[in-house]
Amino acid sequence: MKSPQATFDAKTIRKDFPALTYCNAQGDPIVYLDNSATTQKPQCVIDALEDFYLHKNANVHRGFYEWGNLATQAYEGARKTLADFIGAEHVEEIVFTRGATEAINCLAEIIAQHHFQKEDEVIVSELEHHSNMIPWQMQQIKRGIHVKGWQVDEDGNLDVKQLDQLLTPKTKLLAVTHVSNVVGTTPDLKNIITQAHANGTMVLIDASQAVAHLPIDVKTLDCDFLVGSGHKMYGPMGSGFFYGKKELLEALPPYHGGGTMMETVYIDSFTPAAIPSRFEAGTPPVADIIGLGEAIQYLRQFTWESLTAYEDKVIVYAEHALQSVPNLHIIGHPQKRTAVISFNIEGIHPHDVATVVNDHNIALRAGFHCCQPLMRRLKCNGGVVRASFGLYNTCEDVDRLVEALKNAQSLFKL
């Protein structure tokens, strides 16, 4: 592997993403600002998918022919690539899923089976996507545990002092995001994890919005579990993963039953396989996982210092530029913001804003962003407009957005 690039040129990087060459009927090039929902894919990822289906389309594991061996090598190679990328000590600590939602649902069920008793507690922050709330609420219905909310302040920051009050001897798990998909809040995870562990509480990190933007080292964080989504880090849809400390995963039961997840099977019993196979029942999304591995290799060509410095520069530029739009209000002012800015314009519904800027070939998302509790806390009952950034976005993209927003105000005669 080549040494990571110390410089960062987003305009050159854009050429790696074929979708970004799209222009609308008016000849306007695409400004894609919906990266929190999904990222565009570099040509190398598209090529990896095509190569799999053309040259090694076979199921993984136990195929003793050339294609089967090639598919297995590429699939397990992606596991090693991901383990290295997030600093996992053991490759078997990586479990592949079809996305972060499936990963959290799997963990919620198997953790609950092994660790939860009636009236045990799970703390969930108000920053969470519904995917890191509802699975725990389902366990509340199923097993009689108690889900407790960790509130944010009006700027979208978590109150660490409140965590002390929430943690009790019955608190078995804390679920918290690495980066908010609405306001970009980036909590001090190391401090939070230390605080939770001092109480004997496990910590699950939803890193779906972080993996493409921030360096992650699970050993340094000392988190117990961490989940991610491949399609938010320039990989294919249908790919995701969870990490768990080896000693914790080895104690947990399977989630799905079927092929691969078993060691021996009798008509009335079975023995689970070792990790990670225990949690990967049936045919996995082989091509998508191989594509995820390729996406990680693409990201690894850059140093984190250059990537984060560049993205931080664009976010700071966007915060200042958006303030030039009359009656625009940025939602939340977190102490550390990563990759996301949400806002509203007085007198224009968020859906109308997103629709009008689409006429300028600018892709934004508007609504609740699967974060209804956070919306209520921030008094955004009609939703918000969200601009979310990737490594190929530029300050010129921001300028195009600002111009389109001002045109929207003219259209609505505001």
VMD Tcl script that draws the C-alpha trace (Angstrom):
set ca {
  {0.00 0.00 0.00}
  {1.24 3.49 -0.88}
  {1.93 6.01 1.86}
  {-1.10 8.22 2.60}
  {-1.21 11.57 0.85}
  {-0.32 14.51 3.10}
  {-2.09 16.98 0.79}
  {-5.77 17.05 -0.03}
  {-7.25 18.24 -3.33}
  {-11.04 17.83 -3.37}
  {-11.38 18.97 -6.98}
  {-9.07 16.17 -8.11}
  {-10.79 13.72 -5.79}
  {-14.17 14.52 -7.38}
  {-12.90 12.91 -10.60}
  {-12.82 9.56 -8.77}
  {-16.62 9.67 -8.37}
  {-18.45 9.15 -11.68}
  {-21.85 10.20 -10.31}
  {-20.53 13.69 -9.59}
  {-20.21 14.38 -13.32}
  {-24.02 14.55 -13.54}
  {-25.55 17.79 -14.83}
  {-29.24 18.63 -14.97}
  {-31.14 19.77 -18.06}
  {-29.98 23.34 -17.45}
  {-26.35 22.23 -17.41}
  {-25.87 22.75 -13.67}
  {-23.38 20.25 -12.20}
  {-24.56 18.30 -9.16}
  {-23.86 19.67 -5.70}
  {-24.34 16.62 -3.54}
  {-24.92 17.57 0.11}
  {-26.77 14.50 1.37}
  {-23.77 12.49 2.51}
  {-25.26 11.69 5.92}
  {-27.93 9.71 4.10}
  {-25.50 7.99 1.74}
  {-22.20 8.84 0.07}
  {-21.33 8.56 -3.59}
  {-19.04 5.73 -4.67}
  {-15.55 6.04 -6.17}
  {-14.84 4.21 -9.40}
  {-12.64 1.68 -7.57}
  {-15.64 0.51 -5.51}
  {-17.81 0.22 -8.61}
  {-15.00 -1.74 -10.29}
  {-14.71 -4.07 -7.30}
  {-18.41 -4.92 -7.53}
  {-18.18 -5.53 -11.26}
  {-15.04 -7.63 -10.86}
  {-16.74 -9.85 -8.27}
  {-19.75 -10.58 -10.44}
  {-17.64 -11.10 -13.57}
  {-14.70 -13.07 -12.19}
  {-15.43 -14.62 -8.78}
  {-19.19 -14.77 -8.27}
  {-19.35 -17.58 -5.72}
  {-20.50 -18.08 -2.17}
  {-17.87 -17.73 0.52}
  {-16.37 -20.43 2.76}
  {-16.15 -24.11 1.90}
  {-16.05 -23.63 -1.87}
  {-13.07 -25.74 -2.98}
  {-12.91 -24.32 -6.49}
  {-11.11 -21.26 -7.80}
  {-13.99 -18.78 -7.71}
  {-15.03 -19.91 -4.24}
  {-11.48 -19.47 -2.98}
  {-11.15 -16.04 -4.59}
  {-14.47 -14.87 -3.15}
  {-13.55 -16.08 0.34}
  {-10.12 -14.46 0.19}
  {-11.61 -11.12 -0.86}
  {-14.40 -11.29 1.74}
  {-12.07 -12.18 4.61}
  {-9.54 -9.68 3.28}
  {-12.17 -6.98 3.74}
  {-12.59 -8.10 7.36}
  {-8.86 -7.68 7.97}
  {-8.90 -4.29 6.22}
  {-11.77 -3.09 8.42}
  {-10.18 -4.45 11.60}
  {-7.01 -2.50 10.83}
  {-9.01 0.61 9.90}
  {-10.73 0.87 13.30}
  {-7.87 -0.50 15.37}
  {-9.41 -3.82 16.40}
  {-6.94 -6.14 18.12}
  {-8.44 -9.32 16.67}
  {-9.89 -9.75 13.19}
  {-12.66 -11.96 14.59}
  {-13.94 -8.95 16.55}
  {-15.43 -7.71 13.23}
  {-18.89 -9.02 12.30}
  {-20.34 -8.12 8.91}
  {-23.99 -7.13 8.56}
  {-26.16 -5.56 5.87}
  {-26.01 -2.15 7.57}
  {-25.77 -0.35 10.88}
  {-29.47 -0.82 11.63}
  {-29.13 -4.59 11.37}
  {-25.96 -4.42 13.46}
  {-27.67 -2.58 16.33}
  {-30.73 -4.83 16.20}
  {-28.47 -7.87 16.35}
  {-26.49 -6.49 19.28}
  {-29.61 -5.39 21.15}
  {-31.05 -8.89 20.99}
  {-27.92 -10.88 21.84}
  {-26.76 -8.48 24.57}
  {-30.24 -8.53 26.09}
  {-30.38 -12.32 26.04}
  {-27.11 -12.63 27.89}
  {-26.92 -9.54 30.10}
  {-30.34 -8.01 30.78}
  {-32.67 -8.76 33.65}
  {-36.06 -7.20 34.23}
  {-35.75 -3.54 35.41}
  {-32.15 -3.25 34.19}
  {-31.42 0.06 32.49}
  {-30.15 1.21 29.11}
  {-29.23 4.87 28.63}
  {-29.84 6.29 25.17}
  {-28.83 9.82 24.24}
  {-31.24 12.26 22.59}
  {-28.78 12.61 19.73}
  {-29.48 9.09 18.52}
  {-30.90 8.04 15.19}
  {-34.05 5.96 15.64}
  {-31.94 2.90 14.79}
  {-30.10 3.33 18.08}
  {-33.31 3.94 20.04}
  {-36.05 1.62 18.84}
  {-34.12 -1.67 19.19}
  {-33.61 -0.87 22.90}
  {-37.25 0.15 23.26}
  {-38.20 -3.21 21.75}
  {-36.15 -4.90 24.46}
  {-38.02 -2.75 26.98}
  {-41.29 -4.25 25.71}
  {-39.86 -7.75 25.42}
  {-37.83 -8.03 28.63}
  {-39.07 -5.31 30.96}
  {-35.89 -3.25 30.98}
  {-36.02 0.53 31.35}
  {-34.76 2.86 28.61}
  {-33.58 6.21 30.01}
  {-32.95 9.33 27.93}
  {-29.78 11.40 28.17}
  {-30.75 14.95 27.25}
  {-28.94 17.50 25.15}
  {-28.89 21.23 25.75}
  {-30.27 23.83 23.32}
  {-26.97 23.83 21.41}
  {-27.10 20.09 20.86}
  {-24.42 19.15 23.39}
  {-24.70 16.26 25.85}
  {-24.60 17.21 29.51}
  {-21.85 15.04 31.01}
  {-22.90 16.01 34.56}
  {-26.33 14.53 33.86}
  {-24.70 11.22 32.95}
  {-23.48 10.91 36.53}
  {-27.08 11.18 37.70}
  {-28.35 8.69 35.12}
  {-25.84 5.95 35.87}
  {-27.03 3.56 38.57}
  {-26.07 0.03 39.67}
  {-28.80 -1.24 37.29}
  {-27.41 0.53 34.21}
  {-26.10 -2.23 31.97}
  {-25.47 -0.33 28.76}
  {-25.04 3.19 27.34}
  {-25.82 3.73 23.63}
  {-24.40 6.92 22.18}
  {-23.54 8.29 18.76}
  {-20.05 9.24 17.64}
  {-21.44 12.04 15.42}
  {-25.01 13.32 15.30}
  {-26.62 13.00 11.87}
  {-28.64 16.20 12.49}
  {-26.39 18.77 14.15}
  {-22.96 17.15 13.80}
  {-22.38 17.02 17.56}
  {-19.22 15.02 18.26}
  {-19.22 13.98 21.93}
  {-16.07 13.41 23.99}
  {-16.38 9.63 23.80}
  {-13.25 8.77 25.73}
  {-14.47 10.66 28.78}
  {-17.99 9.22 28.44}
  {-16.72 5.64 28.14}
  {-14.42 6.03 31.14}
  {-17.33 7.39 33.16}
  {-19.62 4.52 32.14}
  {-17.02 1.82 32.75}
  {-16.41 3.18 36.26}
  {-20.06 2.29 36.88}
  {-19.67 -1.19 35.35}
  {-21.73 -0.11 32.32}
  {-20.97 -1.32 28.79}
  {-20.86 1.25 25.95}
  {-22.10 0.88 22.39}
  {-21.01 3.53 19.89}
  {-22.96 4.27 16.72}
  {-20.15 5.38 14.42}
  {-22.24 5.43 11.23}
  {-21.72 9.17 10.74}
  {-18.10 9.13 11.91}
  {-16.28 6.38 10.02}
  {-15.79 8.46 6.85}
  {-14.76 11.62 8.68}
  {-12.79 10.83 11.83}
  {-10.07 8.36 12.83}
  {-11.42 5.59 15.06}
  {-9.32 3.40 17.33}
  {-11.50 1.06 19.35}
  {-8.61 0.07 21.63}
  {-7.90 3.70 22.55}
  {-11.61 4.45 23.00}
  {-12.04 1.21 24.97}
  {-15.65 0.96 23.74}
  {-17.32 -2.41 24.16}
  {-19.22 -2.33 20.87}
  {-19.15 -0.11 17.80}
  {-21.29 -0.19 14.66}
  {-20.86 1.33 11.22}
  {-22.55 1.55 7.84}
  {-20.64 0.90 4.62}
  {-22.69 3.11 2.35}
  {-21.94 6.17 4.50}
  {-18.20 5.66 4.02}
  {-18.16 5.50 0.21}
  {-18.94 1.79 0.12}
  {-21.95 -0.09 -1.27}
  {-25.43 -0.10 0.18}
  {-26.13 -3.40 1.91}
  {-22.83 -3.43 3.81}
  {-22.26 -2.77 7.49}
  {-20.54 -4.15 10.55}
  {-20.24 -4.27 14.25}
  {-17.17 -4.53 16.43}
  {-17.22 -6.15 19.85}
  {-14.49 -6.95 22.32}
  {-13.52 -10.56 21.79}
  {-14.30 -11.72 25.32}
  {-17.75 -10.14 25.13}
  {-18.64 -11.58 21.72}
  {-17.52 -15.07 22.75}
  {-20.06 -15.03 25.58}
  {-22.99 -13.93 23.40}
  {-25.53 -16.22 21.68}
  {-26.28 -16.25 17.93}
  {-28.83 -13.86 16.45}
  {-30.02 -15.64 13.28}
  {-30.09 -19.38 12.72}
  {-29.03 -21.10 9.50}
  {-25.90 -21.99 7.60}
  {-22.40 -20.89 8.66}
  {-23.37 -19.90 12.23}
  {-23.25 -23.50 13.51}
  {-20.53 -25.99 14.29}
  {-22.59 -29.18 14.58}
  {-26.30 -29.79 14.06}
  {-28.59 -32.61 15.19}
  {-32.31 -32.96 14.64}
  {-33.03 -31.41 18.04}
  {-29.94 -29.31 18.86}
  {-26.97 -27.41 17.48}
  {-23.61 -26.05 18.63}
  {-22.85 -22.42 17.66}
  {-19.76 -21.70 15.59}
  {-16.89 -19.61 16.86}
  {-16.96 -15.84 16.37}
  {-17.45 -14.10 14.00}
  {-19.22 -16.86 12.03}
  {-21.68 -17.31 14.92}
  {-23.28 -14.01 13.99}
  {-23.17 -14.31 10.18}
  {-25.90 -16.80 9.34}
  {-26.67 -17.58 5.70}
  {-25.25 -16.02 2.58}
  {-23.70 -12.64 3.39}
  {-23.72 -9.65 1.00}
  {-20.41 -10.82 -0.41}
  {-19.97 -8.31 -3.24}
  {-21.01 -5.40 -1.02}
  {-18.57 -6.36 1.73}
  {-15.77 -6.66 -0.83}
  {-16.79 -3.21 -2.06}
  {-16.66 -1.93 1.51}
  {-13.10 -3.20 1.82}
  {-12.22 -1.33 -1.38}
  {-13.84 1.85 -0.03}
  {-11.68 1.64 3.08}
  {-8.57 1.21 0.95}
  {-9.66 4.32 -0.95}
  {-9.95 6.31 2.30}
  {-6.58 5.05 3.48}
  {-4.78 6.88 0.68}
  {-5.30 10.10 2.69}
  {-3.87 11.01 6.05}
  {-6.50 11.69 8.67}
  {-4.81 15.00 9.39}
  {-5.28 16.21 5.82}
  {-8.83 14.85 5.46}
  {-10.20 16.21 8.74}
  {-8.45 19.57 8.28}
  {-10.02 19.94 4.85}
  {-13.52 18.92 5.93}
  {-13.33 21.16 8.99}
  {-12.37 24.07 6.72}
  {-15.43 23.49 4.51}
  {-17.75 23.21 7.54}
  {-16.44 26.46 9.05}
  {-16.81 28.17 5.69}
  {-20.37 26.87 5.38}
  {-21.35 28.07 8.86}
  {-20.22 31.59 8.03}
  {-21.62 31.63 4.49}
  {-25.07 30.42 5.54}
  {-25.32 33.28 8.00}
  {-25.43 35.64 5.01}
  {-28.86 34.25 4.09}
  {-31.50 36.48 5.72}
  {-33.71 34.79 8.31}
  {-31.74 31.54 8.15}
  {-31.20 29.90 11.53}
  {-28.56 27.21 12.03}
  {-29.85 24.48 14.31}
  {-27.54 23.66 17.20}
  {-24.11 25.00 18.02}
  {-22.16 22.00 19.29}
  {-18.75 22.38 20.85}
  {-17.36 20.12 18.10}
  {-19.22 19.79 14.78}
  {-18.44 17.14 12.17}
  {-19.68 17.12 8.55}
  {-23.29 18.27 9.15}
  {-25.14 21.59 9.34}
  {-28.92 21.78 9.71}
  {-30.94 24.94 9.37}
  {-34.35 26.48 8.79}
  {-35.46 29.59 6.94}
  {-38.28 31.59 8.44}
  {-41.44 31.41 6.35}
  {-40.37 28.46 4.17}
  {-41.10 24.85 5.09}
  {-37.98 22.64 5.05}
  {-39.48 20.42 2.34}
  {-40.04 23.48 0.14}
  {-36.45 24.61 0.64}
  {-35.10 21.22 -0.46}
  {-37.46 21.14 -3.43}
  {-36.54 24.60 -4.67}
  {-32.76 24.10 -4.41}
  {-33.18 20.87 -6.37}
  {-34.06 23.09 -9.33}
  {-30.44 24.28 -9.07}
  {-29.22 20.63 -8.96}
  {-28.38 20.80 -5.27}
  {-29.16 17.69 -3.27}
  {-30.27 18.36 0.32}
  {-32.42 16.38 2.73}
  {-35.29 17.84 4.75}
  {-37.44 16.40 7.53}
  {-36.88 14.75 10.90}
  {-33.89 12.65 9.80}
  {-35.03 9.72 11.97}
  {-34.40 11.83 15.09}
  {-37.83 12.87 16.38}
  {-36.83 13.11 20.09}
  {-33.93 15.41 19.17}
  {-36.22 17.54 17.00}
  {-38.59 18.02 19.92}
  {-35.72 18.98 22.21}
  {-34.47 21.56 19.68}
  {-38.04 22.84 19.06}
  {-37.93 21.90 15.38}
  {-41.35 20.31 15.17}
  {-41.58 20.84 11.42}
  {-38.19 19.30 10.73}
  {-35.01 20.90 9.41}
  {-33.02 21.24 6.21}
  {-29.74 19.34 6.39}
  {-26.55 19.89 4.43}
  {-24.06 17.09 5.01}
  {-20.59 17.02 3.54}
  {-18.12 14.52 2.13}
  {-14.50 14.61 1.10}
  {-15.43 15.70 -2.43}
  {-17.40 18.80 -1.37}
  {-15.90 22.25 -1.82}
  {-16.40 25.82 -0.69}
  {-17.75 26.46 -4.19}
  {-20.51 23.94 -3.42}
  {-21.39 26.06 -0.39}
  {-21.50 29.20 -2.52}
  {-23.90 27.47 -4.93}
  {-26.10 26.49 -1.98}
  {-26.17 30.00 -0.54}
  {-27.12 31.46 -3.93}
  {-29.91 28.90 -4.34}
  {-31.26 29.62 -0.86}
  {-31.40 33.34 -1.59}
  {-33.24 32.57 -4.83}
  {-35.70 30.48 -2.83}
  {-36.43 33.47 -0.63}
  {-37.06 35.57 -3.71}
  {-39.42 32.93 -5.05}
  {-41.39 32.99 -1.81}
  {-41.17 36.81 -1.75}
  {-39.53 36.89 1.68}
}
mol new
graphics top color blue
foreach p $ca { graphics top sphere $p radius 0.5 }
foreach p [lrange $ca 0 end-1] q [lrange $ca 1 end] { graphics top cylinder $p $q radius 0.2 }
display resetview
